[in-house]
């Protein structure tokens, strides 16, 4: 069974309450449950981690390296646009990393158009709401199959 790590960034614990126009009303628990369910169907174990601490996020990425996970999904939230610390931690990984966003970051405020992760991730999926997570999982597993 493939080991997939889903990393949720800053403010994602507020999904379901925060800006429903951009993020809908789905909760983080619902997103994680749907990922685990699809993962099981596709032969993958999905573990999720959420933090509002940049240091904790970096430490969890380091642990993913030590744990030899097969792929990483990340929605870092606002950190996507400026966290070189998280970018550098992700660059340590030797497995596919898929960047995920529920909203289309390219259709939002100008500062959201840039991802500091773009150069080091396998790809980016954005704009499909909670479905972005499931598409990201499928993409990660597909990239593993093509290795």
C-alpha positions as CSV (number, residue, x, y, z in Angstrom):
1,X,0.0,0.0,0.0
2,X,1.4,3.4,-1.0
3,X,1.9,6.0,1.8
4,X,0.6,9.4,0.9
5,X,1.0,12.5,3.2
6,X,-1.6,15.3,2.9
7,X,-0.3,18.6,4.4
8,X,-2.8,21.3,5.2
9,X,-1.5,24.8,5.9
10,X,-2.4,27.9,7.8
11,X,-6.1,28.6,8.5
12,X,-7.3,25.3,7.0
13,X,-8.7,24.2,10.3
14,X,-11.3,26.9,9.6
15,X,-12.6,25.3,6.4
16,X,-16.4,25.2,6.6
17,X,-16.4,28.5,8.4
18,X,-13.9,30.6,6.5
19,X,-14.9,32.5,3.3
20,X,-17.5,30.1,1.9
21,X,-17.4,32.0,-1.5
22,X,-13.9,30.8,-2.0
23,X,-13.7,27.6,0.0
24,X,-17.3,26.4,0.2
25,X,-18.7,24.8,3.4
26,X,-16.8,21.6,3.4
27,X,-14.8,21.0,6.6
28,X,-11.2,19.8,6.9
29,X,-12.5,16.6,8.5
30,X,-14.7,15.9,5.4
31,X,-11.8,16.6,3.0
32,X,-9.6,14.2,5.0
33,X,-12.3,11.6,5.1
34,X,-12.8,11.7,1.4
35,X,-9.1,11.5,0.8
36,X,-8.8,8.4,3.0
37,X,-11.8,6.8,1.3
38,X,-10.4,7.4,-2.2
39,X,-7.0,6.4,-1.1
40,X,-8.3,3.0,0.2
41,X,-10.1,2.4,-3.1
42,X,-6.8,3.2,-5.0
43,X,-4.5,1.2,-2.7
44,X,-3.1,4.1,-0.7
45,X,-3.0,5.0,2.9
46,X,-3.5,8.8,3.3
47,X,-2.3,10.5,6.5
48,X,-3.2,14.1,7.0
49,X,-1.5,16.8,9.0
50,X,-2.7,20.4,9.6
51,X,-0.8,23.2,11.4
52,X,-0.8,27.0,11.7
53,X,2.9,26.9,12.5
54,X,5.4,27.2,9.8
55,X,8.0,25.4,11.9
56,X,5.7,22.5,12.6
57,X,5.0,22.2,8.9
58,X,8.7,22.0,8.1
59,X,9.3,19.5,10.8
60,X,6.5,17.3,9.4
61,X,8.0,17.5,6.0
62,X,11.3,16.4,7.4
63,X,9.5,13.5,9.1
64,X,7.9,12.5,5.8
65,X,11.4,12.2,4.4
66,X,12.5,10.0,7.3
67,X,9.3,7.9,7.0
68,X,9.9,7.4,3.3
69,X,6.4,8.3,2.2
70,X,5.6,7.6,-1.4
71,X,4.1,11.1,-2.3
72,X,3.1,14.3,-0.6
73,X,0.1,16.5,-1.3
74,X,0.2,20.0,0.0
75,X,-2.2,22.9,0.3
76,X,0.0,25.4,2.2
77,X,-2.6,28.2,2.0
78,X,-1.0,31.6,2.1
79,X,2.4,30.1,2.8
80,X,2.4,29.1,-0.9
81,X,3.2,32.6,-1.9
82,X,6.1,33.4,0.4
83,X,7.4,30.6,2.5
84,X,10.9,29.8,1.3
85,X,11.4,27.7,4.5
86,X,8.6,25.3,3.5
87,X,9.8,25.4,-0.1
88,X,13.3,24.4,1.1
89,X,11.9,21.6,3.2
90,X,9.8,20.3,0.3
91,X,12.9,20.3,-1.9
92,X,14.5,17.8,0.4
93,X,11.9,15.2,-0.6
94,X,12.7,12.8,-3.4
95,X,9.1,11.8,-4.1
96,X,6.3,13.5,-6.1
97,X,4.8,16.5,-4.5
98,X,1.5,17.8,-5.7
99,X,0.4,21.4,-4.8
100,X,-3.3,21.8,-4.3
101,X,-5.6,24.7,-3.9
102,X,-9.4,24.8,-3.7
103,X,-9.7,28.2,-5.3
104,X,-8.1,29.2,-8.6
105,X,-5.2,31.2,-7.3
106,X,-4.5,32.6,-10.7
107,X,-7.9,34.2,-10.8
108,X,-7.6,35.9,-7.4
109,X,-5.5,38.7,-6.0
110,X,-2.2,39.3,-7.8
111,X,-0.1,38.2,-4.8
112,X,-1.7,34.8,-5.0
113,X,-0.7,34.2,-8.6
114,X,2.8,33.2,-7.6
115,X,3.8,30.0,-5.9
116,X,7.3,29.7,-4.5
117,X,6.8,25.9,-4.7
118,X,6.1,25.8,-8.4
119,X,9.6,25.0,-9.5
120,X,10.0,22.0,-7.2
121,X,6.5,20.3,-7.3
122,X,5.4,17.7,-9.8
123,X,2.4,19.8,-10.6
124,X,-0.4,22.0,-9.3
125,X,-4.2,21.5,-9.2
126,X,-6.4,24.5,-8.3
127,X,-9.9,25.8,-8.8
128,X,-12.0,22.7,-8.3
129,X,-13.0,23.2,-4.7
130,X,-12.7,20.2,-2.5
131,X,-12.4,18.0,-5.6
132,X,-8.9,19.5,-6.1
133,X,-7.8,17.2,-3.3
134,X,-9.1,14.1,-4.9
135,X,-7.6,15.1,-8.3
136,X,-4.3,15.7,-6.5
137,X,-4.3,12.3,-4.9
138,X,-5.1,10.7,-8.3
139,X,-2.3,12.7,-9.9
140,X,0.2,11.7,-7.2
141,X,-0.6,8.0,-7.6
142,X,-0.5,8.3,-11.3
143,X,3.0,9.8,-11.2
144,X,4.1,7.0,-9.0
145,X,2.8,4.4,-11.5
146,X,4.7,6.1,-14.3
147,X,8.0,6.1,-12.5
